[in-house]
Amino acid sequence: PMPNRIKVPEKSRRGISGVLKEIFTYSKNMKVPTTIAMLLAVAGAILTIIGPNQLSKITDLISDSLYGEIDLDAITKTGIVLLCIYGFGALFTFLQHYIMATVTLVLSKKMRGDLSQKINRVPMKYFNRVSHGDILSRVTNDVSTLQQALANSLPSMITAIAQFVGCLVMMIATEWRMALSAIVVTLLGFLIMALIMGRSQRFFIE
């Protein structure tokens, strides 16, 4: 029997969310582990942000005791809390990477098996009009790229977003005036950089 035609979705309809939706539809067993891994990534990022706040408490305890007796009990308690925070943060990060590595390896194995079956069903005339490099790239490079993106890039992106939002919240909670100054200076730097690049780009082209 003739094989089904290989359907290539229009690129204009596929963003990051569209690709993830297709992957989760293709492998329904990915939804729960991936969601757990994303939650662990967010939790690890939040704990990483909370850590320096506990360090500041230790610094305050020591500085307040420069002309008196150092409260070692309070420092010990804060140190234990800090140790727990960084310990759980490391554990959450490890579990997140372990889950995503396992899930993506299972996905790539399934995908390579389906690709192998698909290639065996494709008529010979398909190989005459499509270069062998493109076919091999689908089976090897594209699957490996997808696996690495899901295992590394997606959790890193979630972690970076959580850390960015968390750092802004902690900065504003600690000292809102310094936080606003840092935000304004950063935005001003990006604006100046964009203006310089807009004017200098034509010289690079030349």
Residue pairs with C-beta under 8 A, 6 or more apart in sequence:
2 123
3 118
3 121
3 122
3 123
6 118
6 122
9 18
9 22
14 22
23 30
23 107
23 146
23 150
24 30
24 31
24 34
26 111
27 106
27 107
27 110
29 103
29 106
30 103
30 107
33 99
33 100
33 102
33 103
34 99
34 100
34 103
34 150
36 99
37 95
37 96
37 99
37 100
37 103
37 155
38 96
38 154
38 155
38 158
40 92
40 93
40 95
40 96
40 99
41 92
41 93
41 96
41 155
41 158
41 159
41 162
42 158
42 159
42 162
43 88
43 89
43 92
44 89
44 90
44 92
44 93
44 96
44 159
45 158
45 159
45 162
45 163
45 166
46 162
46 166
47 85
47 86
47 88
47 89
47 92
48 86
48 89
48 163
49 163
49 166
49 167
49 170
50 85
51 82
51 85
51 86
51 89
52 170
53 170
53 174
54 78
54 81
54 82
54 85
55 82
57 78
58 75
58 78
58 79
58 82
61 70
61 71
61 74
61 75
61 78
62 70
62 75
65 71
96 155
97 151
97 155
100 150
100 151
100 152
100 154
100 155
101 151
103 150
104 147
104 148
104 150
104 151
105 147
107 146
107 147
107 150
108 143
108 144
108 146
108 147
111 143
111 146
112 139
112 143
115 138
115 139
115 143
116 139
119 135
119 139
127 135
168 179
168 183
171 178
171 179
171 182
172 179
172 180
